[in-house]
Amino acid sequence: MKVFRTIGKRVFRSSRYCVLLLGAVVCSTCAYAVPPDEIDWGWRIKPTFPNEAYGPKTDVNPELTGDNHLFDVWAPDGDGLYPVVIYAHGGGFGSGDKMKAIGSMPKLAEDKIVFVSINYTLKKGPQKAIQDGIDAIDYIIANHQKFKIDPEKIFLSGNSAGGIMMNHIIFDRKTPGVIGAWHSAYYKTQFADLSLENLKEVGVPIAVSMGKLYPEDRGHSPLAAVTLLKKNVAAGSSGMWIGSTDGAVKQVWLDGKWIKNTSEVIDTGESYPSMAEWIHAVAEEQPQTEVAEKWTTIGFQQPNSMGAGEAAIRETGKLRVFILMGQSNMNGSGRAKDLEAPYDRKHERIRIWANGRWEYMVPHNKFGPGVSFAHQLADLWPDDTIGIIKVSCGATGISAFEKNWSFERAERSKDGKKGPMYQDLMNAVAEAKRISEPEFCGFVWKQGAADGKIGLAEEYYDNFKRLISDLRQDLDAPNLPVFVPSYANDKELLKAVLSTLSKADALKARQSAGKGSVKDEESLQAVLAYIDENGLLKTSKPTVKKRRYLATVISAQNRAGRELSNVVTLYPGELPLGDGVHYSSDGYVTLGTMTASAVEEFYRTTASRTNGSSIRRESK
């Protein structure tokens, strides 16, 4: 991609960033002993998000402004998503700081570009530092909306050791969303695969700006930098070199041509881009990914927010896909900022269907039980990839999920305008089958409250039974296991229903169930029938009436676990609440792991019956 074949026709402003920022001649004062939140930024522009953490705040390094795992963000004004430059300082992996050599790069925010500068572990070798860089980038991308970042327009930048780090992340790790690199103080020894073949495969424009002139070749080497850029141009991408001394630009090489070189008395008079102009030009050259309307329906809104960039499916092992459907407690109200490792970062064997494709799963806003659920299953099947296809929406009745959807039936629970969610699921299934080879391994259903009303609760069991049957048929998985985390077993439901009555009415209702050994489910149904026949709740508050019909819904789910093949009803018990109705962040993590444990138990039992051996068996 020759970005500047077309950009060369434009008129550029003065090169505001090229020398002062990246010429390796500007260096901030090192070693801050004050606490991170008391740093005097002095002449610098204070970050929009100072001292954000991408890792644990326990590894404190007194040489740094804060600890090893902090970063600063300068974001533009406005509500959009913008290209980002993520910068790593130099220092031979043994010294340096996120405030070192950033010069006036924070001013990129004035040109609608986010600038991020990271700390990383020092004096523990390049590999540890590089892993910190990877973790930082993953975290920043996962939280891209908070920092106003377009996750498809990422530029990595580094000075000296930081450039070595970023080249490894670009060309060896091949991080999704990275579309360009701008380096300074380019060191001649690199760890990354910079072969012509790999440059062709990765295909990102590269710019290098240094306070030295080509062809010097000592340590920080202009010769090595220009050699790389020439190779990148030969690979079909773009390359730009800017060399300066004494505060003045004296060399500019752009896509195979010297525009300016005072050493050889060359000055074509052509303009060349500033850092901001170069970034925007590269970003504009990227093909715009339009998400089809069918992937932006209300059922996909929450899972779309959990995607962290397109992710290919591994060629080894199976792709085990689980369908997750339901209302608010499947959707999730957990806060992503509450998550800790490993749930707050990418897992190489976990995917979620987001934005019409398989993506890494990293929540950046809200999350539900699916996160911990997927991670535990990835441990269960260490050779396979776990895929999650989730269709969910808060306050949604089961009729909205029917195969034979109609507006009229869905509107009984005020869900007509949400559209046919079963069709949303089948759209995802069809596309997933087209681009991958999914094996459907389970259906998790967390729903119920929206059907807790007269006229809906009574038909819930039949509707749920039909939904399971339709899914098994349309997924071509006749024995598809179904997992239903229930709010209460029938004994608990019976106790809750009786508590809404007076002592006298509760006693009579109890007696209506008969004497002797009566099963809890039979007692519950008898008590509910007695309540209805005698109008015991006719004058009760609406919330009390709703509990009565919600008991019918929950008992129907419990019945499905008793009567339908390969349906497992599990009882997580009382989980911590966050707002009095929905679970807290810890509650969702627990719900996910308990549901995964039910999946694990089901497959262990199945494997033992069939002498299977694909499941990890050691205890946790």
RORO-840768 format. One line per 4 residues: number of its first residue (from 1); their letters; for each residue x, y, z of C-alpha. Coordinates in steps of 0.25 Angstrom, whole numbers, m for minus. Layout:
% RORO-840768
NUM	A	X,Y,Z; ...
***
This chain:
% RORO-840768
1	MKVF	0,0,0; 7,13,m5; m1,22,4; 7,35,0
5	RTIG	6,32,m15; m8,40,m14; m4,48,m1; 7,54,m8
9	KRVF	m2,63,m16; m7,70,m3; m2,82,3; 4,79,17
13	RSSR	6,88,29; 19,89,35; 25,76,41; 20,79,55
17	YCVL	24,66,61; 34,60,53; 47,65,60; 43,70,73
21	LLGA	35,57,77; 43,46,71; 57,51,68; 62,45,81
25	VVCS	67,59,85; 56,62,95; 56,55,108; 48,57,120
29	TCAY	54,57,134; 55,43,139; 53,37,153; 40,42,160
33	AVPP	40,39,175; 26,46,178; 13,37,178; 7,36,164
37	DEID	m5,44,167; 4,56,172; 12,57,159; 15,71,155
41	WGWR	13,71,140; 20,84,139; 20,89,124; 14,76,119
45	IKPT	0,74,116; m7,67,127; m13,53,122; m28,51,120
49	FPNE	m26,38,127; m14,39,136; m8,26,142; m17,16,137
53	AYGP	m14,2,141; m13,m10,131; m7,m20,141; m6,m22,156
57	KTDV	m2,m9,164; 8,m17,173; 21,m17,165; 25,m3,169
61	NPEL	38,2,163; 43,14,169; 50,19,156; 36,20,150
65	TGDN	25,30,151; 16,19,158; 18,4,156; 22,m4,144
69	HLFD	8,m6,139; 3,8,138; 0,17,125; m5,31,122
73	VWAP	m15,34,111; m17,48,104; m30,47,97; m37,57,88
77	DGDG	m49,65,92; m62,60,86; m70,47,86; m64,39,74
81	LYPV	m54,28,73; m40,32,68; m27,26,63; m17,23,74
85	VIYA	m2,24,76; 3,14,87; 17,18,90; 28,10,98
89	HGGG	40,18,103; 54,14,102; 65,11,112; 71,m3,108
93	FGSG	60,m10,116; 67,m6,128; 63,9,130; 53,19,126
97	DKMK	38,23,128; 25,26,121; 29,41,122; 42,39,115
101	AIGS	44,45,101; 29,47,98; 32,62,95; 20,69,90
105	MPKL	13,56,85; 2,58,95; m2,70,85; m7,59,75
109	AEDK	m20,59,83; m22,73,77; m22,66,63; m32,56,67
113	IVFV	m22,45,70; m21,38,84; m7,37,90; m4,26,100
117	SINY	10,25,107; 12,12,115; 21,7,126; 27,m7,126
121	TLKK	35,m16,135; 50,m12,135; 63,m20,138; 56,m33,136
125	GPQK	60,m35,121; 53,m32,108; 43,m44,108; 37,m39,121
129	AIQD	36,m25,116; 30,m29,102; 20,m38,110; 16,m25,118
133	GIDA	15,m18,105; 5,m28,99; m3,m28,112; m4,m13,111
137	IDYI	m8,m13,97; m18,m24,99; m24,m16,111; m24,m3,104
141	IANH	m32,m9,92; m41,m16,101; m45,m3,107; m44,5,94
145	QKFK	m58,12,96; m54,18,110; m41,24,103; m48,28,90
149	IDPE	m40,18,82; m44,12,69; m39,m2,70; m37,m4,55
153	KIFL	m27,8,55; m16,5,64; m1,11,62; 10,6,70
157	SGNS	22,15,73; 35,12,81; 48,19,84; 60,10,84
161	AGGI	56,m2,93; 42,2,92; 43,1,76; 49,m13,78
165	MMNH	37,m17,86; 27,m11,77; 33,m17,65; 32,m31,71
169	IIFD	17,m28,75; 14,m24,60; 22,m34,52; 23,m46,61
173	RKTP	10,m46,69; 2,m39,57; m7,m32,67; m21,m29,60
177	GVIG	m24,m15,57; m10,m10,56; m9,m2,43; 4,6,44
181	AWHS	17,8,52; 25,21,55; 38,19,62; 50,27,67
185	AYYK	64,24,71; 63,12,63; 73,1,68; 80,m7,58
189	TQFA	78,m20,66; 64,m25,65; 57,m38,70; 45,m37,60
193	DLSL	44,m45,47; 46,m33,37; 48,m42,25; 42,m38,12
197	ENLK	32,m49,13; 27,m45,27; 27,m31,23; 18,m35,11
201	EVGV	9,m43,20; 7,m32,31; 7,m20,21; 7,m8,30
205	PIAV	13,6,27; 25,9,35; 31,23,38; 44,26,45
209	SMGK	49,39,50; 63,41,57; 72,51,62; 83,45,53
213	LYPE	86,45,38; 86,33,28; 95,25,26; 101,26,40
217	DRGH	101,11,45; 105,11,60; 95,6,71; 83,15,67
221	SPLA	85,13,53; 79,22,41; 85,11,32; 77,0,38
225	AVTL	64,9,38; 65,12,24; 68,m2,20; 56,m6,27
229	LKKN	48,4,20; 53,1,6; 49,m14,9; 35,m10,13
233	VAAG	33,m2,0; 38,m14,m7; 28,m22,0; 17,m13,m5
237	SSGM	15,m4,7; 19,10,10; 32,15,17; 36,29,21
241	WIGS	50,33,27; 52,47,34; 66,50,39; 70,63,46
245	TDGA	81,69,53; 83,83,61; 68,84,62; 66,84,47
249	VKQV	60,73,37; 71,70,27; 67,57,21; 53,52,16
253	WLDG	51,39,9; 37,35,5; 33,22,m3; 46,20,m10
257	KWIK	50,35,m13; 58,45,m6; 50,58,m5; 61,64,3
261	NTSE	76,60,6; 85,72,10; 97,62,9; 95,60,m5
265	VIDT	89,74,m8; 75,68,m11; 63,77,m9; 51,75,m18
269	GESY	43,85,m11; 32,75,m9; 24,75,4; 24,63,14
273	PSMA	14,60,25; 15,63,40; 12,51,49; m2,55,50
277	EWIH	m4,56,35; 3,43,33; m6,35,43; m19,41,37
281	AVAE	m14,38,23; m11,23,27; m24,22,34; m32,27,23
285	EQPQ	m26,17,13; m32,6,22; m44,m1,16; m56,3,24
289	TEVA	m62,m9,31; m77,m8,30; m85,m16,40; m97,m21,33
293	EKWT	m111,m17,39; m114,m32,43; m102,m31,53; m107,m19,60
297	TIGF	m120,m23,65; m124,m22,80; m120,m36,82; m106,m34,78
301	QQPN	m103,m21,85; m97,m26,98; m89,m37,91; m84,m27,81
305	SMGA	m78,m19,92; m70,m31,97; m62,m33,84; m48,m29,84
309	GEAA	m44,m30,70; m45,m40,59; m39,m54,62; m36,m65,53
313	IRET	m40,m79,58; m29,m88,61; m26,m99,51; m24,m109,62
317	GKLR	m34,m115,71; m49,m113,71; m57,m101,71; m67,m104,83
321	VFIL	m79,m94,82; m88,m91,93; m101,m83,90; m105,m73,101
325	MGQS	m119,m67,102; m127,m60,112; m131,m46,118; m124,m37,127
329	NMNG	m116,m46,136; m111,m53,123; m108,m40,117; m100,m36,129
333	SGRA	m99,m24,138; m85,m27,143; m75,m15,141; m63,m19,133
337	KDLE	m54,m10,142; m56,m20,153; m51,m32,145; m37,m37,149
341	APYD	m27,m47,141; m30,m55,133; m44,m50,130; m40,m36,126
345	RKHE	m31,m40,115; m30,m48,102; m30,m63,102; m24,m69,90
349	RIRI	m35,m80,91; m47,m72,94; m56,m66,83; m69,m58,83
353	WANG	m78,m55,72; m78,m40,71; m80,m30,60; m83,m42,50
357	RWEY	m70,m49,52; m62,m57,62; m55,m48,71; m46,m49,84
361	MVPH	m55,m47,96; m51,m36,105; m62,m28,112; m60,m13,112
365	NKFG	m73,m8,118; m83,m19,124; m82,m34,125; m90,m46,129
369	PGVS	m87,m60,132; m81,m63,119; m67,m58,122; m64,m68,134
373	FAHQ	m72,m79,127; m63,m78,115; m50,m78,122; m54,m90,131
377	LADL	m58,m98,118; m45,m94,112; m38,m100,123; m47,m113,122
381	WPDD	m43,m115,107; m29,m110,106; m27,m114,92; m40,m107,87
385	TIGI	m45,m93,84; m58,m89,92; m68,m80,84; m79,m73,90
389	IKVS	m91,m68,81; m100,m60,90; m113,m53,87; m119,m46,99
393	CGAT	m127,m34,104; m132,m29,117; m147,m30,121; m150,m40,109
397	GISA	m160,m51,109; m159,m65,103; m168,m62,92; m158,m52,86
401	FEKN	m148,m64,85; m158,m73,77; m155,m79,64; m169,m76,58
405	WSFE	m168,m62,63; m179,m52,62; m180,m38,66; m194,m40,73
409	RAER	m188,m52,82; m176,m44,85; m183,m32,88; m191,m39,100
413	SKDG	m178,m37,108; m176,m23,101; m165,m29,92; m170,m27,78
417	KKGP	m161,m16,74; m149,m24,78; m151,m33,66; m149,m48,64
421	MYQD	m137,m52,73; m137,m67,68; m134,m62,54; m123,m53,60
425	LMNA	m117,m66,65; m119,m74,53; m112,m63,45; m100,m64,54
429	VAEA	m100,m79,53; m101,m79,37; m89,m69,36; m81,m77,47
433	KRIS	m83,m89,39; m79,m82,26; m65,m77,32; m62,m88,42
437	EPEF	m66,m102,46; m74,m101,59; m78,m113,68; m90,m108,76
441	CGFV	m87,m113,90; m98,m107,99; m109,m97,100; m110,m88,113
445	WKQG	m123,m81,116; m124,m70,127; m138,m64,126; m151,m64,133
449	AADG	m156,m51,140; m162,m45,127; m172,m56,127; m176,m55,141
453	KIGL	m190,m51,138; m204,m57,136; m206,m63,122; m191,m65,120
457	AEEY	m186,m73,132; m196,m84,129; m191,m87,115; m176,m85,119
461	YDNF	m173,m100,120; m178,m103,106; m171,m91,100; m158,m95,106
465	KRLI	m159,m109,102; m162,m105,87; m150,m95,87; m141,m106,91
469	SDLR	m147,m115,81; m145,m105,70; m131,m102,74; m127,m116,74
473	QDLD	m133,m118,60; m127,m105,54; m113,m107,59; m114,m122,55
477	APNL	m110,m126,69; m122,m135,74; m115,m138,87; m111,m123,90
481	PVFV	m109,m122,105; m117,m110,111; m113,m103,124; m123,m95,132
485	PSYA	m118,m87,144; m130,m87,152; m133,m76,163; m139,m87,173
489	NDKE	m143,m101,174; m157,m105,176; m156,m106,191; m150,m92,192
493	LLKA	m161,m87,183; m172,m93,191; m166,m86,204; m166,m73,196
497	VLST	m180,m74,191; m186,m78,205; m178,m66,211; m188,m57,203
501	LSKA	m200,m62,210; m205,m60,224; m203,m71,234; m217,m77,233
505	DALK	m217,m77,218; m203,m83,217; m208,m94,226; m220,m97,217
509	ARQS	m212,m96,205; m202,m106,211; m213,m115,214; m218,m115,200
513	AGKG	m206,m122,196; m210,m134,203; m204,m142,215; m192,m152,215
517	SVKD	m180,m152,206; m183,m142,195; m172,m137,185; m168,m123,186
521	EESL	m172,m120,172; m186,m126,174; m188,m118,187; m184,m105,180
525	QAVL	m194,m108,168; m205,m111,178; m202,m98,186; m202,m90,174
529	AYID	m216,m96,170; m222,m93,183; m217,m79,183; m223,m76,169
533	ENGL	m236,m84,172; m238,m76,185; m234,m62,180; m224,m61,191
537	LKTS	m215,m51,184; m226,m43,177; m224,m30,186; m209,m32,188
541	KPTV	m199,m22,182; m194,m25,168; m180,m29,172; m187,m40,181
545	KKRR	m195,m45,169; m183,m45,160; m176,m54,170; m187,m64,169
549	YLAT	m186,m65,154; m171,m65,154; m172,m77,163; m179,m84,151
553	VISA	m168,m80,141; m157,m85,150; m164,m98,153; m166,m100,138
557	QNRA	m151,m99,137; m149,m108,148; m159,m118,142; m151,m117,129
561	GREL	m138,m122,136; m146,m134,142; m154,m138,129; m146,m134,117
565	SNVV	m134,m142,112; m121,m135,113; m126,m123,121; m119,m119,133
569	TLYP	m125,m110,143; m115,m104,153; m117,m96,166; m106,m86,168
573	GELP	m113,m81,181; m113,m67,185; m102,m59,178; m98,m45,182
577	LGDG	m106,m34,176; m101,m21,170; m114,m13,169; m124,m21,177
581	VHYS	m129,m28,164; m117,m32,156; m104,m39,160; m92,m32,164
585	SDGY	m79,m34,156; m75,m45,166; m88,m51,165; m87,m52,150
589	VTLG	m73,m58,151; m79,m69,161; m91,m71,152; m82,m74,140
593	TMTA	m73,m83,147; m84,m91,153; m91,m93,140; m78,m97,134
597	SAVE	m76,m107,145; m90,m113,141; m85,m114,127; m72,m121,132
601	EFYR	m80,m131,140; m90,m134,128; m78,m137,119; m70,m144,129
605	TTAS	m82,m153,131; m84,m155,116; m69,m158,114; m69,m168,125
609	RTNG	m81,m175,119; m74,m175,105; m60,m177,110; m57,m163,105
613	SSIR	m44,m156,109; m44,m142,103; m47,m135,116; m36,m130,126
617	RESK	m39,m139,138; m30,m133,149; m37,m126,160; m37,m111,162
***
